[in-house]
């Protein structure tokens, strides 16, 4: 089938995800997890509508734009807000993106709600749960549950900006169904979950 | 497949302990992780704020909010009591009361004063809480016809289509398109009545449920027959305890009279603004955190438990008996819409007005004077400030009607304080599933607090929020942007 991407004709197979043929930044999408459509960084304009490239399949005659002024503003702003509220020091690729978008988080002033003050949780011998660095993409929750493992040792606590992963009954990980497979650590994009072997 | 829903299992065990959560989890057949996510999400499982609480609605914000707050232990989200605002509620454990006329009235006994209603087609001349009373006033004719196979499902669908009925919950989507899509789906099919009215400034559904339950139920059952639904759920806002009891009594009366063709039950909502978003609503019914789903698939294809589901607003359904009685043509000539008009008007209340009525005429009905107003908040928190008093109140116009809330603000009102209330409301009610909404609504509160008027910054805030997953985030900046426009025009 044929569609137009940024004005150029393209020929692709039916069912192809727009994310496979375009290159917007993305954060929550992971090929091994079912999280998608959450971070909204990969939004593209399809026939004038904003749709996530990670959830939208190519269709005959579609007109897709990935680099409009509005999309650049949206991505820049989202990245700035993440940097404003979250410790991205272990997420070099996000910091690079922020730089590439000429992001200036400080133009928004300060925000009283912040994830930065959260204390790291050391409740197991293998990895750290450092939610000051968590953007709540839910990849870890999905990998632990429906996505990969099906052990359901992780869930979410709270709502809004301060929502973050936790364990059932807020128990230390060794007291949950966790099997320490490490999948959650593997899929974490911001270093909120990281092996203790990396800590000096 | 359908499992016992977690929320009613938890509700039956309040106040919760770890053992009780574990028991509800076993009965629901879900992982403890899912149940814990639910317990740590909904306010009544986390623990309701206690004491004397000021209802933090746009009217209270215009009445010296800081001073009012000094006499309260905290705040409660808007409750459809704007016509009586400022008003307090009291929460003691699981028991909740409205402070009204010097008395504490339990939620399960408190109904909006009937005198607040002004209308004749959708609103009854007196509260109608008995079946015989409803029938004496001309009700049930079409439900009886449908039950005797004298009114075919297709005839109901055609009447709704010819009337051009648009959804009254705020999105104004053509009702017949959703109904036909569900009717085409494979059974079992469900009907869910969205009675989770939570948009600040609105109390139309609350009034209908509390004073006219049989009209709502007749419309609901006609829709259920039209789409071939095998079950009906009324998803009622958690705080509307009197409405829930009234509906349960009315359902029992209909059943006894042999007038309940489809099993119908009341479902207590999760108690959050986001629960009114149709897919979040379905998630909560399935025992999960009320978070919006990615669409497509839409509920008409995959709704409750993955089945084709019609989710329809209370007022939309209440119009069905009317459309059939008057005939779609006549109904359409003077399309009735309920407007909740409050704030700086002499007679705040619920007004049934024909669509197309000008904002000025609507305000004058409530004995408000446009010349004495600084602005009007139209549509609620997901609405706009405006001074366009000539604006004809109809759907798909320049301004959003939302569900029909009109809050008037006099010249002395500090609109930034009202806006701050809306901004804080959005921040508190954001579910946190996507990124733009929780981040943007938190940033917005700070911007409004410092009265940020930088056009670029406000524009960028809007551009990012527009990318949110659902309508909550997508509309969260409208009021802010519109206030700057109103200021610029003044």
Interface residues (C-beta under 8 A of the other chain):
Chain A: X27 X28 X36 X37 X38 X39 X40 X41 X43 X50 X52 X55 X70 X73 X74 X76 X77 X78 X81 X82 X84 X85 X107 X108 X109 X110 X111 X112 X113 X135 X136 X144 X145 X152 X153 X154 X155 X156 X157 X158 X159 X160 X161 X162 X163 X166 X167 X168 X169 X170
Chain B: X18 X21 X31 X32 X33 X34 X35 X36 X37 X40 X41 X272 X289 X294 X427 X428 X429 X430 X431 X432 X433 X434 X435 X436 X438 X439 X440 X441 X442 X443 X445 X446 X447 X450 X452 X457 X459 X460 X461 X463 X464 X466 X467 X468 X469
